[in-house]
Amino acid sequence: MSVLDRRFMRLALAAGRRNLGRTWPNPSVGAVVVAGGPGAERIVGLAATEIGGRPHAETLALAMAGEAARGATLYVTLEPCSHQGRTPPCTDAIVRAGIARVVSAVGDPDPRVSGRGHALLEAAGIAVETGLLAQEAARDHLGHITRVTKGRPALWLKLARTRDGFAAGAPGERLRITGPLADGRVHLWRAHADAILIGVGTARADNPALTVRLPGLEPRSPLRIVLDSELRLSPASTLARTAHDVPTLVLTTRRAPVHARRALAALGVEVEIVATAPDGRVDLPAALAHLGERGLTRLCSEGGPCLAEALAGADLVDRCTLITGPGTLAEPGLPAVGPALAARLAGFHVCDDETLGPDRAATYERAS
């Protein structure tokens, strides 16, 4: 495929990224309609999946293009859907619009679609080309792909550490590790997540808000989730006090006291009971399966090293970003990366490595 094909697909990817974290349970797809022959190409339609997952990007881009879509090329970041859901299949809309060529980045593993979307388009006489910028598209749609293939959301682990590898010092001591640029990037990641996950230990120690605090993006604060096997989350915590403003979910076990459930529920906190692990804590695979059933696709974990180690031990980490600050602890502390996580990361590869002021953020992902 041509340089122009790559350019238009990059535009489709950029469009789809705008609504990441806002379309679950559906993926945030990007679509571009390009009319005109060689040397006279013009963009006549551009869209992303709408907030809430509908309408789909393809139908929005085609509606924008109108009659100009006839004989045009459609660039789409995920195989167009071919099943009847709450909305008609995108393949039907593409055929009706008179699109001559479809370039799609990656196939949809959903068994209702997988290969069928492309096959229906080809059967209608539309030229179909697949695999353009597939790796980038698969990364953007990792949450959807993981939920379909593994029954859980994709989990992105974020940890901050000092230059000598520690996440915390003495118990009860707050350790400032990263600077404003790195902090801003974390808030941007939050804005593109379906939910933020922490353990009750972090909730009690740090009393975080877990909201997006970038100017103009405050309404994009995602669902906040706390793993709390005995419901130790205080009703006076920031998470509980603001639950009516920002959705908050606590996953607990049957050991949780009824009075604690009632106190949190009265503040607007949703409390769900999930399976208990042999150690008495929330069973992590069961918890993530529950979140997958709810439709969540993109989960960002901002808990501490203990939760990170447990997630790694259960093989639930799909991406991990380690943000290393310039300072050192210079005394014994809590290591940011434990043995289970270190073993997982040894099999991952670095997909991004950037400098954020004095901090460095390295992102690791599973080898495909």
N, C-alpha and C positions, 0 to 999 in steps of 0.2 A: 504494500500500500504506500501511497505517496506521502511526501512531506506535508502536504495540505491535509491529508487524512489524519495524520498524527496531530496536527494543529487543531483541527476541529474536535478530535476526540479529547484532547487536553482541555478544550473549552467545556465539553460535556462533563468531564470529571470535575472541573472547577465549579460548575453549576451545581452538581450533585452534592459537593462538599458543603455548600452553604446551609443545607438543612440537616446535616448529620446530627443525630441526637434529638430530632424533632419529628421524625416520621414513624417511629416504631409503633406497631410490629413490622411495618413494611420497610424495605431498604430505601435510602435516599438516592434515587437514580437521577442522572443528568441526561438531557437529550438536546440535540441540535439538529435543525433541518436546514440543509444547504441546497439552494437552487442554482441553476445556471451551469453552463458547460465550462471546459477548461479555459482559464483566464478570465472568466466572467462569474466566478462563484460569489454568491452572496448569502448571508445568513438571514433566513426568513422566519425562523422559529428557535426559541431558546427557553428551556424550562428545567426545573427540578421538581421532584416529587413534593407535593404540597404538605404543609404541616398537618400532622395526624395521619399521613400515609395516603391520602387521596385528595384530588385526582393524581394519577400517575404522570410522570414527566413526559412520556410520549404523547399522551392525549393533549396535554397542555401545549407542548411545542407544535403539534399539528394544528391545533385550533388557532394558534398565533399565526401560523403560516397560511392558513386558509387555502385558496386555490393555488397558491404558489408551491404547495407541497407536491402537486402532480408532476411526476417525473424527477423529483428531487431525491437527495440522499439523506437518510436519517442516521445520525450517529447517536448511539445509546450505550450507557456504561454497563448495562446488565441485560441479558436476554429478555426480550419483551414477553409479558405474561400472556398465556394462552388459555386461561381457565376463567370461568364465570365466577366472580366473587361478588362483592357489593357493587362493583362496577364491571362493565363489559370488558372482555379481553382486549389488551392493547393491540394484539395482532389483527383483530377485526378493524380497529381504527386505522391502522397502518395500511391495510389493503384498501379500505374505502377511500383513504386520502389520495391514493394513486402514487404512493412512494415507489420509486424504481429500484432503489438500492438501500440496503440496511447494513451498517457497519456496527457490530456490537463488540464490546471489549471482553466480556466474560460470560459464560453460560450460567444459568440459574440452577442450582442443585435441587430446588424444590421439585419433588416428584410430579407435581401438577404441571410443571413447566419444562423441566429438564430436557432439552433438545427438541421438544415439541413446538416451542415458539418459533425457533428457526425453521423447522421442517414445514410448518404451516405457511410461513412467508415464502419459502422456496416453492411450495406447491401452488401458490398464487402467482408465480412468475416473477417474484422479486429476487434480485441478486442479493445474496447474503454473504457477508465476509465477517469472520470472527477472529478474536484473539489480539486485536490491536490494543496495545498498552494493557495487556491482561494482568500483569503483575500489579500495576498501580490500581487498577479497578478492583482486583481481588483484595487488596489492602483496604480500600475504601468500603467494600462490602463484606469485610471479614465478619462483622457482627451477624449479618443476615445468613451468611454461609455457615457460620458456626452454630447458630440456632437451628438451622435446618438439618445439618449433618450430625450434630452432637446433642441437640436438645437443650442447649444452654446459651447464654450470651457469651460473646468473646470478652475476655478479661484482660484489661490493660493495667498493669501494676506500675505505680509511680512511687519511687523512694528517693529521699534526699539523704546525702551523706557528706561528712567532712572529707577533707583530702586524705586523712588517714583511715577512712572507712567506717566512721561511726555515725549512727543515727540519733543517739542520745547519750547524755552523760549520766550524772547521778540521778537516782529516782527523784521525781518531783521538780527537776531542774529543766527549764525551757531552754532549748538550744536553737539559736538562730543560725541557719546554715546557708540559705540561698538569698540572692538579692532581688531587687524589684523586677528585672527583666525575666528572670526565671519564674518568679511568682506570677507575673502576668501571663506567661505561657501556660502555666498550670490552670489558670482561670479560663484561658481559651480552650484547653482540653476539656475542662468541665462543660463548657458551652456546647461541645460537640459530643457529649456523652449522654446516654439515656439515663444513667444513674451513677451515683458515687457511693462506694462501699467502704465502710470502716468497721472496726471491731469496737466493742463497748469500752475496752481499755483506752483506746485513743479518744473516744467520746468523753470519758471521765477525766482523762489527763489534760487534754487540750481544749475541751469545750468549743469545738469548731462550729462554724456556721455552714460550711460546705456549699456556699452560694457563689454565683458568678458575680464578681465585683468589678468588671470592666465597664467603662462608660458606654451606655447604650445597649449592653448585652445582659443587664441584670435580669430581664424577664426570661432569659434562657437557663436559669438555674435548674438543674435536673432533679429528678427524684433522689432523695437521700436515704441510704439504707444502712442500718446498724445491725450487726450480728451480736446478739445479747442472750445467751442461753438461760440466764436467771433474771432477766429484766432489771438490771442494775442501773439502767439509764435514768438519770434524775429528772423528775418533772420540771425542775428549775433550770435544766440545761438549755442552751441556746437552741438546740435541735428540737426539743419538745415545745419550748415557748413559741417558736416560729412555725410550728407544723401547720397551722391554718393558712399560712402565707406560702410556704414551700412544702410540697408533699414529702412526707417522711414515713418510712416503713421500717419496722423493727422485726427481724426474724428471730424467733425464740424457740424454746422447747416446752414440753409439757411440765417441766419443773418450774416454770415461771409462776410466781404468785398471782392469784386472781386480782388482788387489790392493786398490784402494780400495773396489770393490764388495764384495769378500769381507769386508773389515774392518768395513764398516757393517752388512752382513747378519749378521755374527756378534753384533752388538749388538741385533739385532731391527729394524733399519731396512729397510724394503722399498725396493728400487731398481728403477725401471722405465726402460727406454730408449724415448724418443720421437723424433720427427723432428727433424732439425737445420735451423735457419734459415740463410740465406745468410751471415749474419755469424758462424756457428759456434756460436751459442747455441741453447738449447732453442727450438724453434718454438712460439710461444705459442698460435696457433689449434689446432695439433695437440695440444698439452698439454691444453688445456681440452676438446677433443673426447675425448681419452683419459679424462679425469675424468668426462665425461658418460657414456661407455660403462661406467664403473665404477658409475654410479648416483648420483653426486654432483649435487646441485641448487643448493645455497647455498654459495658460495665467498666468503670474506672475505679480501681482500688487505691485509696489514699490512706489506708491503715498503716500501722507500724510494721517493724521487722517480724514480729511474732505472727501476725496475720499473713504477711508475705511468705513466711516459711511454711505455714500450714497450706496455703494455696499452692505453693510450688510442690509440696509433698504429695498433694492430691492431683498433681498434673493438670491444674486448671488455669495456668498462666499462658496467655497467647502472645502478649507483648509486655516488655518491661522497660521503663525509662528510669535510668539512674542519673540523678542530677548531683553532680559533685561540686561542692562549694570550695572556695579558696582557703578557708581556715582549717586548722587542725584542733583536735580535742586535746592531744598531748597527755592523755591519761586514760586509764581503763574506762570503757563505756560499752554501750550496746551496739554491736556490729550491725550495719545496715543489711548486709547480705549474709544469710546463714548458709549452712552446708547444703540443704536441699535446694535452695534457690541457686546457689553457685553451680550445683550439678546440672540444673535445668539450663542455665544460661550458657553453659559450656557447649550445649547442643544447639543453641540459637545462633543467629548471625546478626551483625549490626546493620540496621537498615537506615539509621539516621544518626548523625553525630554533629551537634551544633554548639557554638559558643554563645552564651547569653550573658553578656557583660563579663563579670569575673567567674561565672559558673559554666560548667560544661554538662550538656545533656546528651547522653548516649542511649539510643533506643535499640533494644534487641527484640527480634521476633522469631517465632518458630520457623525452622527450615521447612519449606513446602515439600 
